[in-house]
Amino acid sequence: MLKKSIFFLIIIFLIGLGIFSFNTYTSYKENKKEEQKYSQQLKKNVHNYLVNDKNYKDKDIRKIEVTKNSKQRGLKSVEIDVVFNDDPNSTYTYIYDSGTRKIVQMAGNGQKNLETQNK
């Protein structure tokens, strides 16, 4: 009788572990899809911001790429690094600020394309 009870508990535990693992994996895949979709949209939004709001031309922009900030979690970890043709050795980082609901320049290691921060 004791052996049957232990066997039954082990089976229940394994079924629970399987369900937990499946849910975790499914959630991870969904989060990755959402992050990828968000990243591509943010990249487009930064490009539009630079062209429409900051009056850059496409020829002024050398590279726009999605990067991750390892100090952040989830969608907040997504950043966009921009390199301009007039300052090719510098990278400028843009994010979506959910507080102001705007694209903002977070950092830049050059001087030519730094934006003034309105705080």
Biopython code that builds the backbone (N, CA, C, O; Angstrom):
import numpy as np
from Bio.PDB.StructureBuilder import StructureBuilder

atoms = [
    (1, "MET", "N", (0.819, -1.190, 0.000)),
    (1, "MET", "CA", (0.000, 0.000, 0.000)),
    (1, "MET", "C", (0.870, 1.264, 0.000)),
    (1, "MET", "O", (0.569, 2.218, -0.717)),
    (2, "LEU", "N", (1.943, 1.278, 0.796)),
    (2, "LEU", "CA", (2.859, 2.413, 0.870)),
    (2, "LEU", "C", (3.562, 2.608, -0.473)),
    (2, "LEU", "O", (3.765, 3.741, -0.908)),
    (3, "LYS", "N", (3.932, 1.505, -1.131)),
    (3, "LYS", "CA", (4.607, 1.599, -2.424)),
    (3, "LYS", "C", (3.681, 2.211, -3.475)),
    (3, "LYS", "O", (4.124, 3.012, -4.299)),
    (4, "LYS", "N", (2.400, 1.841, -3.453)),
    (4, "LYS", "CA", (1.440, 2.401, -4.391)),
    (4, "LYS", "C", (1.261, 3.902, -4.155)),
    (4, "LYS", "O", (1.146, 4.666, -5.113)),
    (5, "SER", "N", (1.237, 4.327, -2.905)),
    (5, "SER", "CA", (1.083, 5.745, -2.572)),
    (5, "SER", "C", (2.292, 6.541, -3.047)),
    (5, "SER", "O", (2.133, 7.618, -3.623)),
    (6, "ILE", "N", (3.483, 6.035, -2.818)),
    (6, "ILE", "CA", (4.711, 6.721, -3.251)),
    (6, "ILE", "C", (4.751, 6.798, -4.772)),
    (6, "ILE", "O", (5.075, 7.841, -5.342)),
    (7, "PHE", "N", (4.418, 5.682, -5.426)),
    (7, "PHE", "CA", (4.388, 5.646, -6.889)),
    (7, "PHE", "C", (3.388, 6.689, -7.417)),
    (7, "PHE", "O", (3.697, 7.422, -8.357)),
    (8, "PHE", "N", (2.209, 6.755, -6.820)),
    (8, "PHE", "CA", (1.180, 7.703, -7.221)),
    (8, "PHE", "C", (1.670, 9.146, -7.034)),
    (8, "PHE", "O", (1.440, 9.986, -7.904)),
    (9, "LEU", "N", (2.337, 9.445, -5.919)),
    (9, "LEU", "CA", (2.861, 10.795, -5.670)),
    (9, "LEU", "C", (3.947, 11.158, -6.678)),
    (9, "LEU", "O", (4.017, 12.300, -7.132)),
    (10, "ILE", "N", (4.780, 10.205, -7.021)),
    (10, "ILE", "CA", (5.837, 10.460, -8.011)),
    (10, "ILE", "C", (5.216, 10.775, -9.371)),
    (10, "ILE", "O", (5.650, 11.697, -10.062)),
    (11, "ILE", "N", (4.205, 10.007, -9.745)),
    (11, "ILE", "CA", (3.518, 10.255, -11.022)),
    (11, "ILE", "C", (2.890, 11.646, -11.026)),
    (11, "ILE", "O", (3.033, 12.381, -12.003)),
    (12, "ILE", "N", (2.203, 12.013, -9.959)),
    (12, "ILE", "CA", (1.580, 13.344, -9.848)),
    (12, "ILE", "C", (2.651, 14.433, -9.936)),
    (12, "ILE", "O", (2.458, 15.439, -10.619)),
    (13, "PHE", "N", (3.772, 14.236, -9.251)),
    (13, "PHE", "CA", (4.871, 15.198, -9.274)),
    (13, "PHE", "C", (5.413, 15.356, -10.690)),
    (13, "PHE", "O", (5.639, 16.480, -11.138)),
    (14, "LEU", "N", (5.625, 14.255, -11.399)),
    (14, "LEU", "CA", (6.165, 14.315, -12.761)),
    (14, "LEU", "C", (5.192, 14.993, -13.722)),
    (14, "LEU", "O", (5.612, 15.752, -14.596)),
    (15, "ILE", "N", (3.903, 14.725, -13.567)),
    (15, "ILE", "CA", (2.907, 15.393, -14.405)),
    (15, "ILE", "C", (2.920, 16.899, -14.125)),
    (15, "ILE", "O", (2.885, 17.702, -15.057)),
    (16, "GLY", "N", (2.969, 17.279, -12.860)),
    (16, "GLY", "CA", (3.032, 18.698, -12.487)),
    (16, "GLY", "C", (4.279, 19.368, -13.027)),
    (16, "GLY", "O", (4.223, 20.493, -13.522)),
    (17, "LEU", "N", (5.407, 18.673, -12.932)),
    (17, "LEU", "CA", (6.665, 19.211, -13.448)),
    (17, "LEU", "C", (6.584, 19.403, -14.959)),
    (17, "LEU", "O", (7.070, 20.403, -15.486)),
    (18, "GLY", "N", (5.979, 18.457, -15.649)),
    (18, "GLY", "CA", (5.814, 18.567, -17.099)),
    (18, "GLY", "C", (4.950, 19.754, -17.480)),
    (18, "GLY", "O", (5.288, 20.499, -18.399)),
    (19, "ILE", "N", (3.845, 19.935, -16.786)),
    (19, "ILE", "CA", (2.954, 21.070, -17.066)),
    (19, "ILE", "C", (3.664, 22.389, -16.786)),
    (19, "ILE", "O", (3.570, 23.328, -17.576)),
    (20, "PHE", "N", (4.372, 22.459, -15.666)),
    (20, "PHE", "CA", (5.122, 23.678, -15.318)),
    (20, "PHE", "C", (6.170, 23.986, -16.382)),
    (20, "PHE", "O", (6.298, 25.135, -16.807)),
    (21, "SER", "N", (6.918, 22.979, -16.815)),
    (21, "SER", "CA", (7.956, 23.170, -17.824)),
    (21, "SER", "C", (7.361, 23.641, -19.142)),
    (21, "SER", "O", (7.899, 24.549, -19.775)),
    (22, "PHE", "N", (6.264, 23.037, -19.558)),
    (22, "PHE", "CA", (5.609, 23.430, -20.802)),
    (22, "PHE", "C", (5.137, 24.876, -20.731)),
    (22, "PHE", "O", (5.345, 25.640, -21.674)),
    (23, "ASN", "N", (4.505, 25.262, -19.628)),
    (23, "ASN", "CA", (4.018, 26.640, -19.470)),
    (23, "ASN", "C", (5.167, 27.641, -19.467)),
    (23, "ASN", "O", (5.057, 28.714, -20.060)),
    (24, "THR", "N", (6.258, 27.298, -18.810)),
    (24, "THR", "CA", (7.423, 28.182, -18.767)),
    (24, "THR", "C", (8.011, 28.364, -20.157)),
    (24, "THR", "O", (8.323, 29.486, -20.558)),
    (25, "TYR", "N", (8.165, 27.272, -20.893)),
    (25, "TYR", "CA", (8.713, 27.327, -22.245)),
    (25, "TYR", "C", (7.809, 28.147, -23.168)),
    (25, "TYR", "O", (8.295, 28.981, -23.932)),
    (26, "THR", "N", (6.516, 27.917, -23.100)),
    (26, "THR", "CA", (5.560, 28.635, -23.937)),
    (26, "THR", "C", (5.600, 30.133, -23.628)),
    (26, "THR", "O", (5.589, 30.960, -24.539)),
    (27, "SER", "N", (5.645, 30.472, -22.353)),
    (27, "SER", "CA", (5.707, 31.870, -21.943)),
    (27, "SER", "C", (6.995, 32.523, -22.440)),
    (27, "SER", "O", (6.975, 33.664, -22.902)),
    (28, "TYR", "N", (8.113, 31.805, -22.348)),
    (28, "TYR", "CA", (9.406, 32.316, -22.817)),
    (28, "TYR", "C", (9.352, 32.606, -24.314)),
    (28, "TYR", "O", (9.817, 33.655, -24.760)),
    (29, "LYS", "N", (8.784, 31.676, -25.096)),
    (29, "LYS", "CA", (8.689, 31.878, -26.544)),
    (29, "LYS", "C", (7.817, 33.074, -26.881)),
    (29, "LYS", "O", (8.151, 33.847, -27.778)),
    (30, "GLU", "N", (6.709, 33.238, -26.181)),
    (30, "GLU", "CA", (5.818, 34.377, -26.417)),
    (30, "GLU", "C", (6.522, 35.695, -26.087)),
    (30, "GLU", "O", (6.397, 36.673, -26.826)),
    (31, "ASN", "N", (7.254, 35.716, -24.985)),
    (31, "ASN", "CA", (7.981, 36.928, -24.600)),
    (31, "ASN", "C", (9.034, 37.278, -25.641)),
    (31, "ASN", "O", (9.223, 38.453, -25.953)),
    (32, "LYS", "N", (9.719, 36.287, -26.179)),
    (32, "LYS", "CA", (10.731, 36.526, -27.205)),
    (32, "LYS", "C", (10.091, 37.089, -28.474)),
    (32, "LYS", "O", (10.633, 38.010, -29.085)),
    (33, "LYS", "N", (8.943, 36.542, -28.871)),
    (33, "LYS", "CA", (8.236, 37.049, -30.048)),
    (33, "LYS", "C", (7.816, 38.497, -29.834)),
    (33, "LYS", "O", (7.986, 39.339, -30.716)),
    (34, "GLU", "N", (7.266, 38.779, -28.652)),
    (34, "GLU", "CA", (6.825, 40.132, -28.340)),
    (34, "GLU", "C", (8.010, 41.099, -28.338)),
    (34, "GLU", "O", (7.903, 42.219, -28.839)),
    (35, "GLU", "N", (9.124, 40.668, -27.779)),
    (35, "GLU", "CA", (10.314, 41.517, -27.727)),
    (35, "GLU", "C", (10.847, 41.790, -29.131)),
    (35, "GLU", "O", (11.255, 42.912, -29.430)),
    (36, "GLN", "N", (10.846, 40.784, -29.984)),
    (36, "GLN", "CA", (11.325, 40.966, -31.348)),
    (36, "GLN", "C", (10.419, 41.929, -32.117)),
    (36, "GLN", "O", (10.906, 42.798, -32.840)),
    (37, "LYS", "N", (9.125, 41.777, -31.963)),
    (37, "LYS", "CA", (8.163, 42.662, -32.611)),
    (37, "LYS", "C", (8.341, 44.103, -32.106)),
    (37, "LYS", "O", (8.343, 45.050, -32.892)),
    (38, "TYR", "N", (8.488, 44.249, -30.792)),
    (38, "TYR", "CA", (8.699, 45.565, -30.179)),
    (38, "TYR", "C", (9.996, 46.189, -30.694)),
    (38, "TYR", "O", (10.040, 47.381, -30.997)),
    (39, "SER", "N", (11.046, 45.378, -30.791)),
    (39, "SER", "CA", (12.351, 45.872, -31.249)),
    (39, "SER", "C", (12.262, 46.451, -32.654)),
    (39, "SER", "O", (12.773, 47.538, -32.921)),
    (40, "GLN", "N", (11.613, 45.719, -33.544)),
    (40, "GLN", "CA", (11.503, 46.192, -34.924)),
    (40, "GLN", "C", (10.644, 47.454, -35.011)),
    (40, "GLN", "O", (10.946, 48.358, -35.790)),
    (41, "GLN", "N", (9.576, 47.516, -34.215)),
    (41, "GLN", "CA", (8.738, 48.713, -34.209)),
    (41, "GLN", "C", (9.499, 49.907, -33.641)),
    (41, "GLN", "O", (9.396, 51.017, -34.163)),
    (42, "LEU", "N", (10.258, 49.682, -32.579)),
    (42, "LEU", "CA", (11.044, 50.768, -31.986)),
    (42, "LEU", "C", (12.095, 51.272, -32.972)),
    (42, "LEU", "O", (12.340, 52.475, -33.061)),
    (43, "LYS", "N", (12.703, 50.371, -33.698)),
    (43, "LYS", "CA", (13.692, 50.761, -34.706)),
    (43, "LYS", "C", (13.052, 51.680, -35.751)),
    (43, "LYS", "O", (13.634, 52.697, -36.127)),
    (44, "LYS", "N", (11.849, 51.316, -36.221)),
    (44, "LYS", "CA", (11.130, 52.155, -37.178)),
    (44, "LYS", "C", (10.764, 53.499, -36.552)),
    (44, "LYS", "O", (10.885, 54.541, -37.196)),
    (45, "ASN", "N", (10.319, 53.473, -35.301)),
    (45, "ASN", "CA", (9.929, 54.711, -34.619)),
    (45, "ASN", "C", (11.115, 55.650, -34.430)),
    (45, "ASN", "O", (10.975, 56.864, -34.583)),
    (46, "VAL", "N", (12.285, 55.095, -34.096)),
    (46, "VAL", "CA", (13.475, 55.935, -33.948)),
    (46, "VAL", "C", (13.852, 56.544, -35.291)),
    (46, "VAL", "O", (14.187, 57.726, -35.367)),
    (47, "HIS", "N", (13.798, 55.749, -36.342)),
    (47, "HIS", "CA", (14.103, 56.282, -37.675)),
    (47, "HIS", "C", (13.137, 57.425, -38.017)),
    (47, "HIS", "O", (13.564, 58.485, -38.475)),
    (48, "ASN", "N", (11.850, 57.208, -37.796)),
    (48, "ASN", "CA", (10.857, 58.262, -38.063)),
    (48, "ASN", "C", (11.112, 59.497, -37.208)),
    (48, "ASN", "O", (10.984, 60.625, -37.683)),
    (49, "TYR", "N", (11.472, 59.280, -35.950)),
    (49, "TYR", "CA", (11.779, 60.396, -35.039)),
    (49, "TYR", "C", (12.952, 61.213, -35.583)),
    (49, "TYR", "O", (12.898, 62.443, -35.615)),
    (50, "LEU", "N", (14.002, 60.527, -36.007)),
    (50, "LEU", "CA", (15.180, 61.239, -36.508)),
    (50, "LEU", "C", (14.873, 62.004, -37.794)),
    (50, "LEU", "O", (15.326, 63.135, -37.967)),
    (51, "VAL", "N", (14.116, 61.400, -38.681)),
    (51, "VAL", "CA", (13.809, 62.024, -39.964)),
    (51, "VAL", "C", (12.739, 63.112, -39.814)),
    (51, "VAL", "O", (12.910, 64.218, -40.327)),
    (52, "ASN", "N", (11.658, 62.814, -39.128)),
    (52, "ASN", "CA", (10.532, 63.753, -39.064)),
    (52, "ASN", "C", (10.673, 64.818, -37.977)),
    (52, "ASN", "O", (10.316, 65.975, -38.199)),
    (53, "ASP", "N", (11.191, 64.440, -36.802)),
    (53, "ASP", "CA", (11.263, 65.397, -35.695)),
    (53, "ASP", "C", (12.609, 66.117, -35.627)),
    (53, "ASP", "O", (12.668, 67.297, -35.281)),
    (54, "LYS", "N", (13.673, 65.414, -35.953)),
    (54, "LYS", "CA", (15.012, 66.004, -35.831)),
    (54, "LYS", "C", (15.600, 66.423, -37.172)),
    (54, "LYS", "O", (16.723, 66.924, -37.235)),
    (55, "ASN", "N", (14.843, 66.219, -38.240)),
    (55, "ASN", "CA", (15.192, 66.684, -39.590)),
    (55, "ASN", "C", (16.486, 66.101, -40.151)),
    (55, "ASN", "O", (17.183, 66.762, -40.921)),
    (56, "TYR", "N", (16.808, 64.876, -39.770)),
    (56, "TYR", "CA", (17.913, 64.179, -40.420)),
    (56, "TYR", "C", (17.397, 63.612, -41.733)),
    (56, "TYR", "O", (16.204, 63.351, -41.883)),
    (57, "LYS", "N", (18.287, 63.429, -42.663)),
    (57, "LYS", "CA", (17.948, 62.762, -43.910)),
    (57, "LYS", "C", (18.468, 61.321, -43.822)),
    (57, "LYS", "O", (19.366, 61.018, -43.037)),
    (58, "ASP", "N", (17.889, 60.448, -44.635)),
    (58, "ASP", "CA", (18.346, 59.054, -44.633)),
    (58, "ASP", "C", (19.851, 58.957, -44.887)),
    (58, "ASP", "O", (20.526, 58.098, -44.319)),
    (59, "LYS", "N", (20.371, 59.837, -45.739)),
    (59, "LYS", "CA", (21.802, 59.803, -46.053)),
    (59, "LYS", "C", (22.661, 60.242, -44.864)),
    (59, "LYS", "O", (23.863, 59.979, -44.854)),
    (60, "ASP", "N", (22.075, 60.903, -43.866)),
    (60, "ASP", "CA", (22.811, 61.323, -42.669)),
    (60, "ASP", "C", (23.018, 60.169, -41.690)),
    (60, "ASP", "O", (23.885, 60.233, -40.818)),
    (61, "ILE", "N", (22.218, 59.120, -41.841)),
    (61, "ILE", "CA", (22.235, 58.005, -40.889)),
    (61, "ILE", "C", (23.024, 56.840, -41.485)),
    (61, "ILE", "O", (22.653, 56.293, -42.524)),
    (62, "ARG", "N", (24.090, 56.478, -40.830)),
    (62, "ARG", "CA", (24.921, 55.372, -41.312)),
    (62, "ARG", "C", (24.341, 54.022, -40.909)),
    (62, "ARG", "O", (24.279, 53.095, -41.717)),
    (63, "LYS", "N", (23.914, 53.919, -39.638)),
    (63, "LYS", "CA", (23.445, 52.619, -39.146)),
    (63, "LYS", "C", (22.462, 52.819, -38.005)),
    (63, "LYS", "O", (22.642, 53.686, -37.150)),
    (64, "ILE", "N", (21.415, 51.997, -38.011)),
    (64, "ILE", "CA", (20.467, 51.920, -36.898)),
    (64, "ILE", "C", (20.338, 50.451, -36.560)),
    (64, "ILE", "O", (19.974, 49.640, -37.411)),
    (65, "GLU", "N", (20.640, 50.103, -35.298)),
    (65, "GLU", "CA", (20.530, 48.691, -34.931)),
    (65, "GLU", "C", (19.954, 48.522, -33.530)),
    (65, "GLU", "O", (20.134, 49.365, -32.650)),
    (66, "VAL", "N", (19.261, 47.410, -33.357)),
    (66, "VAL", "CA", (18.660, 47.048, -32.078)),
    (66, "VAL", "C", (19.738, 46.460, -31.180)),
    (66, "VAL", "O", (20.512, 45.602, -31.604)),
    (67, "THR", "N", (19.783, 46.930, -29.926)),
    (67, "THR", "CA", (20.707, 46.367, -28.941)),
    (67, "THR", "C", (19.939, 46.089, -27.649)),
    (67, "THR", "O", (18.790, 46.499, -27.488)),
    (68, "LYS", "N", (20.592, 45.395, -26.753)),
    (68, "LYS", "CA", (19.977, 45.053, -25.464)),
    (68, "LYS", "C", (20.814, 45.653, -24.338)),
    (68, "LYS", "O", (22.043, 45.604, -24.352)),
    (69, "ASN", "N", (20.108, 46.219, -23.369)),
    (69, "ASN", "CA", (20.753, 46.718, -22.161)),
    (69, "ASN", "C", (20.625, 45.619, -21.114)),
    (69, "ASN", "O", (19.525, 45.331, -20.643)),
    (70, "SER", "N", (21.738, 45.011, -20.754)),
    (70, "SER", "CA", (21.702, 43.871, -19.835)),
    (70, "SER", "C", (21.288, 44.256, -18.419)),
    (70, "SER", "O", (20.995, 43.382, -17.603)),
    (71, "LYS", "N", (21.262, 45.549, -18.118)),
    (71, "LYS", "CA", (20.857, 45.990, -16.782)),
    (71, "LYS", "C", (19.342, 46.116, -16.651)),
    (71, "LYS", "O", (18.826, 46.304, -15.549)),
    (72, "GLN", "N", (18.636, 46.015, -17.764)),
    (72, "GLN", "CA", (17.180, 46.134, -17.775)),
    (72, "GLN", "C", (16.555, 44.784, -18.075)),
    (72, "GLN", "O", (17.234, 43.861, -18.527)),
    (73, "ARG", "N", (15.264, 44.674, -17.822)),
    (73, "ARG", "CA", (14.519, 43.441, -18.084)),
    (73, "ARG", "C", (13.369, 43.725, -19.048)),
    (73, "ARG", "O", (12.854, 44.841, -19.107)),
    (74, "GLY", "N", (12.982, 42.712, -19.791)),
    (74, "GLY", "CA", (11.815, 42.805, -20.663)),
    (74, "GLY", "C", (11.997, 43.828, -21.769)),
    (74, "GLY", "O", (13.097, 44.009, -22.291)),
    (75, "LEU", "N", (10.911, 44.490, -22.119)),
    (75, "LEU", "CA", (10.942, 45.442, -23.219)),
    (75, "LEU", "C", (11.799, 46.660, -22.909)),
    (75, "LEU", "O", (12.294, 47.316, -23.826)),
    (76, "LYS", "N", (11.980, 46.971, -21.637)),
    (76, "LYS", "CA", (12.826, 48.104, -21.264)),
    (76, "LYS", "C", (14.292, 47.871, -21.619)),
    (76, "LYS", "O", (15.079, 48.817, -21.664)),
    (77, "SER", "N", (14.662, 46.615, -21.872)),
    (77, "SER", "CA", (16.052, 46.316, -22.208)),
    (77, "SER", "C", (16.377, 46.633, -23.666)),
    (77, "SER", "O", (17.547, 46.642, -24.049)),
    (78, "VAL", "N", (15.360, 46.891, -24.481)),
    (78, "VAL", "CA", (15.569, 47.148, -25.904)),
    (78, "VAL", "C", (15.977, 48.599, -26.112)),
    (78, "VAL", "O", (15.299, 49.524, -25.666)),
    (79, "GLU", "N", (17.095, 48.775, -26.798)),
    (79, "GLU", "CA", (17.594, 50.099, -27.133)),
    (79, "GLU", "C", (17.952, 50.115, -28.614)),
    (79, "GLU", "O", (18.152, 49.070, -29.234)),
    (80, "ILE", "N", (18.028, 51.310, -29.162)),
    (80, "ILE", "CA", (18.407, 51.470, -30.558)),
    (80, "ILE", "C", (19.682, 52.301, -30.605)),
    (80, "ILE", "O", (19.718, 53.429, -30.114)),
    (81, "ASP", "N", (20.725, 51.732, -31.200)),
    (81, "ASP", "CA", (21.981, 52.450, -31.379)),
    (81, "ASP", "C", (22.029, 53.011, -32.790)),
    (81, "ASP", "O", (21.736, 52.322, -33.767)),
    (82, "VAL", "N", (22.409, 54.292, -32.871)),
    (82, "VAL", "CA", (22.461, 54.988, -34.153)),
    (82, "VAL", "C", (23.861, 55.544, -34.363)),
    (82, "VAL", "O", (24.459, 56.126, -33.458)),
    (83, "VAL", "N", (24.368, 55.352, -35.572)),
    (83, "VAL", "CA", (25.637, 55.941, -35.979)),
    (83, "VAL", "C", (25.328, 56.878, -37.142)),
    (83, "VAL", "O", (24.681, 56.487, -38.114)),
    (84, "PHE", "N", (25.797, 58.119, -37.030)),
    (84, "PHE", "CA", (25.565, 59.119, -38.068)),
    (84, "PHE", "C", (26.798, 59.229, -38.962)),
    (84, "PHE", "O", (27.921, 58.999, -38.514)),
    (85, "ASN", "N", (26.583, 59.579, -40.216)),
    (85, "ASN", "CA", (27.689, 59.685, -41.165)),
    (85, "ASN", "C", (28.676, 60.795, -40.804)),
    (85, "ASN", "O", (29.869, 60.668, -41.081)),
    (86, "ASP", "N", (28.199, 61.881, -40.191)),
    (86, "ASP", "CA", (29.100, 62.981, -39.839)),
    (86, "ASP", "C", (29.887, 62.705, -38.558)),
    (86, "ASP", "O", (30.749, 63.500, -38.182)),
    (87, "ASP", "N", (29.603, 61.591, -37.888)),
    (87, "ASP", "CA", (30.272, 61.227, -36.632)),
    (87, "ASP", "C", (30.385, 59.695, -36.560)),
    (87, "ASP", "O", (29.827, 59.080, -35.651)),
    (88, "PRO", "N", (31.104, 59.076, -37.508)),
    (88, "PRO", "CA", (31.081, 57.620, -37.653)),
    (88, "PRO", "C", (31.725, 56.842, -36.507)),
    (88, "PRO", "O", (31.521, 55.632, -36.401)),
    (89, "ASN", "N", (32.483, 57.496, -35.665)),
    (89, "ASN", "CA", (33.133, 56.808, -34.553)),
    (89, "ASN", "C", (32.342, 56.903, -33.255)),
    (89, "ASN", "O", (32.809, 56.470, -32.202)),
    (90, "SER", "N", (31.143, 57.470, -33.336)),
    (90, "SER", "CA", (30.314, 57.648, -32.152)),
    (90, "SER", "C", (28.988, 56.914, -32.327)),
    (90, "SER", "O", (28.472, 56.772, -33.436)),
    (91, "THR", "N", (28.456, 56.454, -31.199)),
    (91, "THR", "CA", (27.171, 55.768, -31.183)),
    (91, "THR", "C", (26.229, 56.510, -30.242)),
    (91, "THR", "O", (26.612, 56.894, -29.137)),
    (92, "TYR", "N", (24.990, 56.706, -30.696)),
    (92, "TYR", "CA", (23.973, 57.398, -29.915)),
    (92, "TYR", "C", (22.845, 56.405, -29.632)),
    (92, "TYR", "O", (22.371, 55.716, -30.535)),
    (93, "THR", "N", (22.426, 56.342, -28.375)),
    (93, "THR", "CA", (21.442, 55.356, -27.944)),
    (93, "THR", "C", (20.090, 56.020, -27.709)),
    (93, "THR", "O", (19.989, 57.047, -27.037)),
    (94, "TYR", "N", (19.048, 55.405, -28.282)),
    (94, "TYR", "CA", (17.682, 55.902, -28.165)),
    (94, "TYR", "C", (16.798, 54.825, -27.541)),
    (94, "TYR", "O", (16.996, 53.629, -27.758)),
    (95, "ILE", "N", (15.820, 55.279, -26.765)),
    (95, "ILE", "CA", (14.839, 54.370, -26.160)),
    (95, "ILE", "C", (13.462, 55.003, -26.253)),
    (95, "ILE", "O", (13.320, 56.173, -26.609)),
    (96, "TYR", "N", (12.456, 54.213, -25.928)),
    (96, "TYR", "CA", (11.106, 54.734, -25.778)),
    (96, "TYR", "C", (10.891, 54.979, -24.292)),
    (96, "TYR", "O", (10.966, 54.051, -23.487)),
    (97, "ASP", "N", (10.625, 56.226, -23.930)),
    (97, "ASP", "CA", (10.353, 56.577, -22.543)),
    (97, "ASP", "C", (8.854, 56.465, -22.305)),
    (97, "ASP", "O", (8.083, 57.301, -22.777)),
    (98, "SER", "N", (8.442, 55.442, -21.580)),
    (98, "SER", "CA", (7.008, 55.212, -21.367)),
    (98, "SER", "C", (6.388, 56.302, -20.490)),
    (98, "SER", "O", (5.175, 56.511, -20.538)),
    (99, "GLY", "N", (7.191, 56.990, -19.701)),
    (99, "GLY", "CA", (6.659, 58.076, -18.867)),
    (99, "GLY", "C", (6.211, 59.261, -19.699)),
    (99, "GLY", "O", (5.118, 59.791, -19.499)),
    (100, "THR", "N", (7.052, 59.677, -20.630)),
    (100, "THR", "CA", (6.719, 60.814, -21.497)),
    (100, "THR", "C", (6.092, 60.357, -22.808)),
    (100, "THR", "O", (5.574, 61.170, -23.573)),
    (101, "ARG", "N", (6.141, 59.054, -23.063)),
    (101, "ARG", "CA", (5.618, 58.452, -24.292)),
    (101, "ARG", "C", (6.294, 59.025, -25.528)),
    (101, "ARG", "O", (5.643, 59.305, -26.535)),
    (102, "LYS", "N", (7.620, 59.198, -25.438)),
    (102, "LYS", "CA", (8.399, 59.760, -26.539)),
    (102, "LYS", "C", (9.684, 58.972, -26.719)),
    (102, "LYS", "O", (10.143, 58.273, -25.816)),
    (103, "ILE", "N", (10.250, 59.105, -27.907)),
    (103, "ILE", "CA", (11.583, 58.590, -28.175)),
    (103, "ILE", "C", (12.560, 59.600, -27.600)),
    (103, "ILE", "O", (12.430, 60.800, -27.841)),
    (104, "VAL", "N", (13.538, 59.121, -26.839)),
    (104, "VAL", "CA", (14.540, 60.016, -26.263)),
    (104, "VAL", "C", (15.935, 59.446, -26.479)),
    (104, "VAL", "O", (16.138, 58.232, -26.530)),
    (105, "GLN", "N", (16.876, 60.353, -26.602)),
    (105, "GLN", "CA", (18.275, 59.954, -26.694)),
    (105, "GLN", "C", (18.794, 59.762, -25.276)),
    (105, "GLN", "O", (18.770, 60.688, -24.464)),
    (106, "MET", "N", (19.257, 58.569, -24.990)),
    (106, "MET", "CA", (19.740, 58.266, -23.644)),
    (106, "MET", "C", (21.217, 58.592, -23.471)),
    (106, "MET", "O", (21.636, 59.058, -22.411)),
    (107, "ALA", "N", (21.988, 58.351, -24.495)),
    (107, "ALA", "CA", (23.430, 58.536, -24.361)),
    (107, "ALA", "C", (24.056, 58.692, -25.737)),
    (107, "ALA", "O", (23.455, 58.380, -26.765)),
    (108, "GLY", "N", (25.271, 59.181, -25.715)),
    (108, "GLY", "CA", (26.058, 59.282, -26.937)),
    (108, "GLY", "C", (27.497, 59.490, -26.558)),
    (108, "GLY", "O", (27.797, 60.238, -25.628)),
    (109, "ASN", "N", (28.396, 58.838, -27.267)),
    (109, "ASN", "CA", (29.802, 59.017, -26.944)),
    (109, "ASN", "C", (30.476, 60.015, -27.874)),
    (109, "ASN", "O", (31.703, 60.122, -27.888)),
    (110, "GLY", "N", (29.682, 60.747, -28.651)),
    (110, "GLY", "CA", (30.194, 61.808, -29.505)),
    (110, "GLY", "C", (29.570, 63.129, -29.106)),
    (110, "GLY", "O", (28.822, 63.199, -28.131)),
    (111, "GLN", "N", (29.871, 64.167, -29.850)),
    (111, "GLN", "CA", (29.344, 65.494, -29.528)),
    (111, "GLN", "C", (28.475, 66.085, -30.637)),
    (111, "GLN", "O", (27.613, 66.920, -30.364)),
    (112, "LYS", "N", (28.688, 65.671, -31.866)),
    (112, "LYS", "CA", (28.020, 66.310, -32.995)),
    (112, "LYS", "C", (26.508, 66.128, -32.992)),
    (112, "LYS", "O", (25.783, 67.011, -33.451)),
    (113, "ASN", "N", (26.026, 65.013, -32.491)),
    (113, "ASN", "CA", (24.597, 64.706, -32.574)),
    (113, "ASN", "C", (23.938, 64.527, -31.207)),
    (113, "ASN", "O", (22.878, 63.909, -31.111)),
    (114, "LEU", "N", (24.545, 65.050, -30.162)),
    (114, "LEU", "CA", (23.931, 64.982, -28.846)),
    (114, "LEU", "C", (22.733, 65.914, -28.775)),
    (114, "LEU", "O", (22.779, 67.044, -29.261)),
    (115, "GLU", "N", (21.673, 65.432, -28.171)),
    (115, "GLU", "CA", (20.476, 66.251, -27.972)),
    (115, "GLU", "C", (20.500, 66.810, -26.566)),
    (115, "GLU", "O", (21.010, 66.183, -25.637)),
    (116, "THR", "N", (19.943, 67.994, -26.424)),
    (116, "THR", "CA", (19.839, 68.554, -25.074)),
    (116, "THR", "C", (18.725, 67.814, -24.350)),
    (116, "THR", "O", (17.677, 67.529, -24.930)),
    (117, "GLN", "N", (18.955, 67.510, -23.097)),
    (117, "GLN", "CA", (17.992, 66.769, -22.300)),
    (117, "GLN", "C", (17.110, 67.739, -21.555)),
    (117, "GLN", "O", (17.589, 68.517, -20.731)),
    (118, "ASN", "N", (15.807, 67.698, -21.843)),
    (118, "ASN", "CA", (14.838, 68.546, -21.152)),
    (118, "ASN", "C", (14.274, 67.765, -19.983)),
    (118, "ASN", "O", (13.482, 66.843, -20.177)),
    (119, "LYS", "N", (14.664, 68.114, -18.794)),
    (119, "LYS", "CA", (14.171, 67.396, -17.607)),
    (119, "LYS", "C", (13.381, 68.310, -16.751)),
    (119, "LYS", "O", (12.880, 67.897, -15.705)),
]
sb = StructureBuilder()
sb.init_structure("model")
sb.init_model(0)
sb.init_chain("A")
sb.init_seg("    ")
for serial, (resi, resn, name, xyz) in enumerate(atoms, 1):
    if name == "N":
        sb.init_residue(resn, " ", resi, " ")
    sb.init_atom(name, np.array(xyz, "f"), 0.0, 1.0, " ", f" {name:<3s}", serial, name[0])
structure = sb.get_structure()
